[in-house]
Amino acid sequence: MTRLRIGFAGIGLMGEAMTRRLLAQGHAVAVWNREPERLDTVLPHGATAAASPAVLAAQSDILATCVLHAPAVRAVVFGEQGLLAGARPGLLLVDLSTADPAATREMATEARRAKGLRWVDAPVSGGPPAALEGALTIMAGGAAADVEAALPLLRTLGANVTRMGETGAGQLTKLLNQAIVGAGYVLMAEALALAEAAGLEAAALPAALAGGHADSALLRRIYPRMQQRDFEPPSGYARQLLKDLDAVEGFAASQGLALPVVQAAAAQYRRHVAAGQGLRDSASVSELYARDG
């Protein structure tokens, strides 16, 4: 295995898990985060801290970013002492964030023209546990040669890595993923609420439906967390899923489409976040039904 020198910007829940996975697999990882206290989650595992994104880029063979949204990507890449300031021509950036497809294409074009930076958008699905195990699902967009160059990093993190097309295609695929996830979480919450209200043995539902058309990873993994009220530690924040559902709605509108199911799911997450639950696990949306009850 080739030992990579990776510069990783963005040490949130997912960034922490991915950095720890890369370190465990023998790669050298330097890290930067806007809130430096978050670095304490990865420095004990062997990561080294960079003073700025520019310094991070200057000492790395490949860059990875995992931040909240497209404006955060722009800030870390193009801001003062951003990654672009320290990048040499031809350096490869792999953006693991979930961001707007059009903004991603614009940033990739701008970075290439300014500094020859190569860009792969590679949003992920699976959550921190899958990241730690190298079992993420990764949907990539970018030039075929650039995605090929990113594979040593991506295959360390993911069990399923697919190039979906040119720049922005990974982010568009992630929008579809989040539409399914967001609507699915709300559906799991409603199934649980109905099962409990009817006096059914709610914990038995996933096993009872195993192998049928209703069987799914959501039913096997998310429904039990809801049923057990097991939301710690968070595997993803409710506010982030709301942000993604809002992005799905916005993109659908740009295509002249209305998506009533996605709109209904977003409305439930909007209520949940407005009630002060934005930094809780996305599965905690099930408690909205308890509050309503």
DRENDRENMI-812062 format. One record per residue: x, y, z of N, C-alpha, C in turn. Coordinates in steps of 0.1 Angstrom, whole numbers, padded with zeros to 4 digits, always signed. Atoms other than C-alpha are relative to their C-alpha. Example, Ala and Ser with C-alpha at 12.3 -4.5 7.8 and 13.67 -1.06 7.14 Angstrom:
BEGIN
+0009-0012+0000+0123-0045+0078+0009+0012+0000 -0009-0011+0000+0137-0011+0071-0008+0011+0008 
% end
This chain:
BEGIN
+0008-0012+0000+0000+0000+0000+0009+0013+0000 -0007-0013+0000+0012+0035-0009-0004+0008+0012 +0003-0009-0012+0015+0057+0022-0002+0014-0005 +0003-0014+0004-0002+0090+0014+0003+0010+0010 -0001-0012-0009+0005+0124+0029-0013+0008-0003 +0014-0005+0002-0031+0136+0033-0001+0013+0009 +0004-0012-0007-0042+0171+0043-0015+0000+0001 +0014+0001-0002-0076+0169+0059-0006+0012+0007 +0006-0012-0005-0097+0200+0065-0015-0002+0004 +0014+0002-0004-0129+0197+0086-0001-0012+0009 +0000+0011-0009-0129+0176+0117-0012+0000+0008 +0012+0002-0006-0165+0172+0125-0002-0015+0003 +0003+0014-0003-0183+0139+0133+0006-0009-0011 -0005+0008+0011-0175+0125+0099+0015+0002-0003 -0014-0003+0002-0141+0142+0095+0008-0007+0010 -0007+0008-0011-0130+0127+0128+0001-0014-0004 +0000+0014+0003-0140+0092+0118+0008-0003-0012 -0008+0003+0012-0125+0094+0084+0015+0002+0002 -0014-0002-0003-0092+0108+0097+0005-0012+0008 -0004+0012-0008-0090+0080+0123+0002-0012-0009 -0001+0011+0010-0096+0055+0095+0013+0001-0008 -0012-0002+0009-0069+0069+0073+0013-0002+0009 -0012+0002-0009-0044+0070+0103+0001-0015+0003 -0001+0014-0003-0053+0034+0112+0005-0009-0011 -0005+0007+0011-0045+0023+0077+0014+0004-0005 -0014-0003+0002-0010+0038+0079+0003+0013-0008 -0003-0012+0007-0014+0071+0061+0004+0011+0010 -0003-0011-0007+0001+0103+0073-0010+0011-0002 +0011-0009+0002-0026+0128+0080+0003+0013+0008 -0001-0013-0006-0022+0165+0088-0014+0006+0000 +0014-0005-0001-0054+0183+0099-0001+0015+0004 +0004-0014-0003-0070+0217+0102-0015+0001+0002 +0015-0002-0002-0104+0228+0116-0002+0014+0005 +0003-0014-0004-0120+0261+0121-0001+0002+0015 -0001+0000-0014-0126+0253+0157+0011-0010+0005 -0012+0009-0003-0092+0240+0168-0002-0010+0011 +0002+0010-0011-0105+0222+0199-0004-0013-0005 +0005+0012+0006-0120+0196+0176+0012-0009-0004 -0012+0008+0003-0084+0185+0167+0004-0010+0011 -0003+0009-0011-0082+0169+0201-0006-0014-0002 +0006+0014+0003-0103+0140+0187+0008-0008-0009 -0008+0008+0009-0077+0130+0162+0015+0001+0003 -0014-0001-0003-0043+0142+0174+0005-0011+0008 -0005+0012-0008-0040+0114+0200+0001-0013-0009 -0001+0012+0009-0044+0089+0171+0011+0001-0010 -0012-0002+0008-0014+0103+0153-0001+0011-0011 +0000-0011+0009-0026+0132+0132+0009+0012+0005 -0007-0012-0003-0006+0164+0131-0008+0012-0004 +0008-0012+0002-0020+0199+0133+0007+0010-0010 -0005-0010+0008-0015+0225+0106-0005+0014+0004 +0004-0013-0005-0016+0262+0114-0011+0007-0008 +0010-0006+0009-0038+0271+0084-0003-0010-0011 +0003+0008+0012-0054+0255+0053+0012+0001-0010 -0011-0002+0010-0025+0270+0032+0012-0008+0004 -0011+0008-0005+0001+0253+0054-0004-0015-0003 +0005+0013+0002-0020+0221+0052+0003-0004-0015 -0002+0003+0015-0019+0222+0013+0015-0001-0003 -0014+0000+0004+0018+0230+0011+0007-0013+0004 -0008+0012-0004+0028+0198+0030-0007-0013-0004 +0008+0012+0003+0003+0174+0014+0001-0005-0014 +0001+0005+0014+0002+0151-0016-0014-0001-0005 +0014+0000+0003-0036+0150-0016-0008+0007+0011 +0008-0008-0010-0062+0172+0001-0014-0006+0001 +0013+0005-0002-0095+0161+0016-0007+0011+0009 +0008-0009-0008-0123+0184+0029-0013-0006+0004 +0013+0005-0004-0154+0175+0049-0006+0011+0009 +0006-0011-0007-0173+0206+0059-0015+0001-0002 +0014+0000-0001-0209+0217+0064-0007+0002-0014 +0007-0003+0012-0219+0231+0030+0009+0007-0010 -0009-0007+0010-0207+0249-0002+0006+0013+0005 -0007-0011-0005-0201+0282+0015+0012-0003+0009 -0012+0004-0008-0178+0264+0040+0011-0005-0008 -0011+0004+0009-0160+0247+0012+0007+0012-0006 -0006-0012+0006-0155+0280-0005+0010+0007+0010 -0009-0007-0010-0141+0295+0027+0013-0007+0002 -0012+0007-0003-0116+0268+0034+0009-0001-0012 -0008+0001+0012-0104+0267-0003+0005+0013-0004 -0003-0013+0006-0105+0303-0014+0002+0011+0010 -0002-0010-0010-0103+0322+0019+0014+0004+0002 -0014-0004-0003-0073+0341+0032+0007-0012+0007 -0007+0011-0005-0047+0315+0039-0008-0014-0002 +0007+0012+0004-0070+0289+0023+0008-0010-0007 -0008+0011+0006-0060+0257+0007+0006+0004-0013 -0005-0004+0013-0056+0273-0027+0013+0009+0001 -0012-0008-0002-0030+0297-0013+0013-0008+0002 -0011+0008-0002-0007+0269-0004+0002-0012-0010 +0000+0011+0009-0015+0245-0032+0010+0002-0012 -0008-0001+0012+0010+0237-0059-0008-0004-0012 +0008+0004+0012-0003+0233-0095-0001-0015-0001 +0002+0014+0002-0018+0199-0101-0004-0008+0012 +0004+0007-0012-0026+0191-0065-0015-0004-0001 +0014+0005+0001-0058+0170-0061-0007+0002+0013 +0009-0002-0011-0086+0180-0038-0012-0009-0001 +0012+0008-0001-0112+0155-0028-0010+0005+0010 +0010-0006-0009-0143+0172-0013-0010-0011+0004 +0009+0010-0005-0161+0147+0009-0012+0006+0006 +0011-0007-0005-0186+0173+0020-0013-0003-0008 +0013+0000+0007-0223+0174+0010-0002+0015-0004 +0001-0014+0004-0226+0206-0011-0008+0001-0013 +0008-0003+0012-0246+0222-0039+0008-0004-0013 -0007+0005+0012-0238+0206-0073+0005+0012-0009 -0004-0011+0008-0238+0239-0092+0012+0008+0006 -0011-0007-0007-0216+0257-0066+0013-0009-0001 -0012+0008+0001-0192+0227-0067+0006+0001-0014 -0006-0002+0014-0188+0230-0105+0007+0013-0001 -0006-0013+0000-0182+0267-0101+0014+0001+0007 -0012+0000-0008-0156+0262-0074+0012-0008-0007 -0010+0008+0007-0138+0235-0093+0006+0007-0012 -0004-0008+0011-0136+0256-0124+0009+0012+0004 -0008-0011-0005-0123+0286-0105+0013-0004+0006 -0012+0005-0006-0097+0266-0086+0010-0005-0011 -0009+0005+0011-0084+0250-0118+0006+0011-0008 -0005-0011+0008-0081+0283-0136+0010+0008+0008 -0009-0008-0008-0064+0300-0106+0013-0007+0003 -0012+0007-0005-0039+0273-0096+0002-0014-0006 -0001+0013+0005-0044+0242-0117-0004-0011+0010 +0005+0010-0010-0061+0225-0087-0010-0010-0006 +0010+0010+0004-0078+0192-0096-0010-0002+0010 +0011+0001-0009-0112+0186-0080-0008-0012-0002 +0010+0011+0000-0132+0155-0072-0010+0002+0011 +0010+0000-0010-0165+0158-0054-0004-0014+0003 +0002+0013-0004-0170+0127-0034-0007-0001+0013 +0008+0001-0013-0198+0130-0008-0002-0015+0004 +0001+0013-0005-0203+0100+0014-0013-0003+0007 +0012+0004-0008-0231+0080+0031+0004-0012+0008 -0003+0011-0009-0230+0056+0060+0002+0004+0014 -0002-0005-0013-0222+0077+0090+0014-0004+0006 -0013+0002-0006-0192+0077+0114+0004-0015+0002 -0004+0014-0001-0193+0039+0122+0005-0006-0013 -0005+0006+0013-0190+0030+0085+0013+0006-0004 -0013-0007+0004-0162+0056+0081+0011-0007+0008 -0011+0006-0008-0142+0040+0110+0003-0014-0006 -0002+0013+0005-0146+0006+0093+0004+0000-0015 -0003-0001+0014-0138+0018+0058-0012-0006-0009 +0012+0006+0007-0174+0008+0047-0009+0011-0005 +0008-0010+0005-0187+0041+0034-0005-0003-0014 +0004-0001+0014-0207+0045+0002+0004+0013-0005 -0005-0012+0005-0190+0071-0019-0004+0002-0015 +0004-0003+0013-0204+0088-0050+0009+0011-0005 -0010-0009+0004-0178+0106-0070-0003+0007-0013 +0001-0007+0013-0178+0133-0097+0014+0007-0003 -0013-0006+0004-0148+0146-0117+0005-0007-0012 -0006+0007+0011-0126+0138-0146+0004-0014+0003 -0003+0014-0002-0120+0101-0150+0014-0002+0006 -0014+0002-0005-0082+0105-0144+0001+0005+0014 +0000-0005-0014-0088+0126-0113-0006-0009+0010 +0006+0010-0009-0112+0101-0098+0009-0012+0002 -0009+0012-0001-0087+0073-0106+0011+0004+0010 -0011-0004-0009-0060+0093-0088-0005+0001+0015 +0005-0001-0014-0083+0097-0057-0003-0014+0006 +0005+0013-0005-0091+0060-0055+0008-0006+0012 -0007+0005-0012-0063+0051-0030-0006+0006+0013 +0006-0006-0012-0079+0075-0005-0014-0005+0001 +0014+0003-0001-0115+0068-0014-0002-0015+0004 +0002+0014-0003-0111+0030-0012+0005-0004+0014 -0003+0002-0014-0095+0033+0022-0013+0003+0009 +0011-0004-0007-0127+0050+0033-0013-0007-0003 +0013+0005+0004-0154+0033+0013+0001-0014-0006 +0001+0013+0006-0165-0002+0004-0007+0000-0014 +0007-0002+0012-0186+0011-0025+0003+0014-0005 -0004-0012+0006-0170+0038-0046-0004+0000-0015 +0005+0000+0014-0187+0048-0079+0002+0014-0006 -0001-0012+0007-0178+0075-0104-0013+0002-0007 +0013-0003+0006-0211+0091-0114+0000+0009-0012 -0001-0009+0011-0199+0115-0140+0010+0011+0002 -0009-0011-0001-0181+0148-0144-0002+0008+0013 +0000-0008-0013-0176+0174-0116-0015+0004+0003 +0013-0003-0005-0208+0179-0096-0009-0012+0000 +0008+0011+0001-0222+0145-0104-0001-0008+0013 +0000+0006-0013-0212+0131-0070-0010+0007+0009 +0009-0007-0008-0231+0159-0053-0014-0001-0004 +0014+0003+0004-0262+0154-0074-0005-0013+0005 +0004+0014-0005-0262+0117-0065-0002+0001+0015 +0002-0001-0015-0258+0127-0028-0014+0007+0003 +0013-0006-0002-0289+0149-0031-0011-0011-0001 +0010+0010+0001-0309+0119-0043+0001-0010+0013 -0002+0008-0012-0294+0099-0014-0007+0006+0012 +0006-0007-0011-0305+0125+0011-0015+0001-0001 +0015+0000+0001-0340+0127-0003-0005-0013+0005 +0004+0014-0005-0343+0089+0003+0002-0001+0015 -0003+0001-0014-0327+0092+0037-0010+0008+0009 +0009-0009-0008-0347+0122+0050-0014-0005+0000 +0013+0005+0001-0380+0108+0038-0001-0013+0008 +0000+0013-0007-0371+0074+0052+0001+0001+0015 +0000-0002-0014-0362+0087+0086-0014+0004+0006 +0014-0004-0004-0396+0104+0089-0009-0012-0001 +0009+0011+0001-0413+0073+0077+0002-0010+0011 -0003+0009-0011-0395+0051+0103-0006+0006+0013 +0006-0006-0012-0406+0076+0130-0015-0002+0000 +0015+0002+0000-0442+0074+0118-0004-0014+0002 +0003+0014-0002-0441+0036+0116+0001-0003+0015 -0002+0003-0014-0428+0035+0152-0012+0006+0008 +0011-0006-0007-0454+0060+0164-0013-0008-0001 +0012+0007+0002-0482+0040+0149+0000-0014+0007 -0001+0013-0007-0469+0007+0162-0002+0001+0015 +0001-0002-0014-0466+0020+0197-0014+0004+0004 +0014-0004-0003-0500+0037+0196-0010-0011+0000 +0009+0011+0002-0516+0005+0185+0003-0011+0010 -0003+0010-0010-0500-0015+0213+0008-0012-0005 -0008+0010+0006-0478-0036+0190+0013-0002+0007 -0013+0002-0005-0446-0052+0201+0010+0007-0010 -0007-0008+0010-0427-0024+0183+0014-0005-0003 -0014+0005+0002-0392-0039+0189+0001-0011-0010 +0000+0013+0008-0402-0070+0169-0002+0004-0015 +0003-0003+0014-0410-0051+0137+0011-0003-0010 -0010+0003+0010-0377-0053+0119+0002-0014-0003 -0001+0014+0002-0374-0090+0124-0012-0006-0007 +0012+0005+0006-0410-0095+0114-0001+0003-0015 +0001-0005+0014-0406-0076+0081+0013-0004-0008 -0013+0004+0006-0371-0091+0073-0003-0008-0013 +0002+0007+0012-0369-0102+0037-0012+0004-0009 +0011-0005+0008-0401-0085+0026+0003+0013-0007 -0003-0012+0007-0405-0054+0005+0003+0012+0009 -0003-0011-0009-0404-0032+0035+0014+0000+0007 -0013+0002-0006-0370-0045+0046+0010+0010-0006 -0010-0010+0005-0342-0019+0044+0010+0002+0011 -0010-0004-0010-0311-0006+0061-0006+0009+0010 +0007-0009-0009-0333+0021+0076-0008-0008+0011 +0009+0008-0009-0357-0005+0091+0009-0008+0010 -0008+0008-0008-0328-0026+0104+0009+0008+0010 -0010-0007-0007-0305+0002+0117-0006+0013+0007 +0005-0013-0005-0325+0035+0122-0012-0002+0009 +0012+0003-0008-0359+0022+0134+0004-0005+0014 -0003+0004-0014-0343+0003+0164+0006+0011+0009 -0006-0011-0008-0324+0034+0175-0012+0009+0004 +0011-0008-0003-0357+0053+0174-0008-0007+0011 +0008+0008-0010-0375+0025+0193+0006+0000+0014 -0007+0000-0013-0348+0024+0220+0003+0014+0005 -0004-0014-0003-0345+0062+0221+0015+0001+0002 -0014+0000-0001-0308+0057+0215+0006+0010-0010 -0004-0010+0009-0295+0089+0200+0014+0005+0004 -0014-0005-0004-0260+0092+0216+0010-0012-0003 -0003-0013+0006-0235+0096+0202-0007+0003-0013 +0006-0003+0013-0250+0114+0172+0008-0006-0011 -0007+0004+0012-0242+0098+0139-0002+0010-0011 +0003-0011+0009-0255+0129+0121-0010+0009+0006 +0008-0010-0007-0271+0161+0132-0013+0003-0008 +0013-0003+0006-0308+0169+0125+0001+0012-0008 +0000-0013+0008-0299+0204+0113+0007-0003-0013 -0006+0003+0012-0276+0189+0087-0009-0007-0010 +0009+0007+0009-0302+0166+0073-0011+0010-0005 +0009-0011+0005-0326+0196+0072+0006+0008-0011 -0007-0008+0010-0300+0215+0053+0000-0008-0014 -0001+0008+0012-0297+0186+0028-0014-0001-0007 +0013+0001+0006-0335+0183+0024-0004+0013-0006 +0002-0013+0006-0337+0220+0018+0007+0001-0014 -0007+0000+0012-0311+0216-0009-0007-0009-0011 +0008+0008+0009-0331+0188-0025-0012+0007-0006 +0012-0008+0004-0362+0210-0026+0005+0011-0010 -0005-0010+0008-0342+0238-0041+0004-0005-0014 -0005+0005+0013-0326+0217-0068-0012-0005-0008 +0012+0004+0007-0360+0201-0077-0007+0011-0006 +0007-0012+0005-0375+0235-0080+0007+0005-0013 -0008-0005+0011-0347+0245-0104-0003-0009-0013 +0003+0009+0011-0357+0215-0125-0015+0000-0004 +0014-0001+0003-0394+0225-0125-0008-0011+0007 +0006+0011-0007-0403+0196-0101-0005+0004+0014 +0004-0001-0014-0423+0195-0069+0000-0014+0006 -0002+0013-0006-0415+0166-0046-0008+0000+0014 +0008-0001-0012-0444+0164-0020+0005-0008+0012 -0005+0009-0011-0428+0135+0000+0012+0007+0007 -0012-0007-0005-0395+0154+0004-0004+0012+0007 +0004-0013-0006-0413+0186+0012-0006-0003+0014 +0006+0004-0013-0433+0168+0040+0011-0004+0010 -0011+0004-0009-0401+0153+0054+0008+0012+0005 -0007-0013-0003-0384+0187+0053-0008+0008+0010 +0008-0008-0009-0413+0203+0071+0001-0006+0014 -0002+0006-0014-0410+0177+0100+0013+0003+0006 -0013-0003-0005-0373+0183+0103+0001+0015+0004 +0000-0015-0003-0379+0221+0102-0007+0002+0014 +0007-0001-0013-0403+0217+0132+0009-0005+0011 -0009+0006-0010-0378+0195+0150+0011+0009+0004 -0011-0009-0002-0349+0219+0145-0005+0013+0007 +0006-0012-0006-0371+0249+0154-0002-0002+0015 +0002+0003-0014-0378+0232+0187+0013-0002+0008 -0013+0001-0007-0341+0233+0196+0007-0013-0001 -0006+0014+0001-0332+0198+0185+0010-0001-0012 -0009+0001+0012-0308+0207+0156+0013-0007+0002 -0013+0007-0003-0277+0193+0173-0001-0014+0005 +0002+0014-0004-0293+0160+0182+0001-0009-0012 -0001+0009+0011-0290+0129+0161-0013+0001-0009 +0011-0001+0010-0312+0129+0129-0011-0010+0004 +0011+0010-0003-0331+0098+0142-0009+0006+0011 +0009-0005-0011-0344+0119+0171-0012+0007-0005 +0012-0005+0005-0370+0133+0148-0012-0008+0004 +0011+0008-0005-0391+0104+0161-0006+0006+0013 +0005-0006-0012-0395+0124+0193-0010+0011-0003 +0010-0010+0004-0415+0149+0174-0014-0006+0002 +0014+0007-0001-0444+0124+0174-0004-0002+0015 +0002+0001-0014-0440+0119+0212-0005+0014+0005 +0004-0013-0004-0443+0157+0216-0014+0003-0004 +0013-0003+0005-0473+0158+0194-0011-0009+0007 +0009+0010-0006-0489+0128+0213-0004+0005+0013 
% end
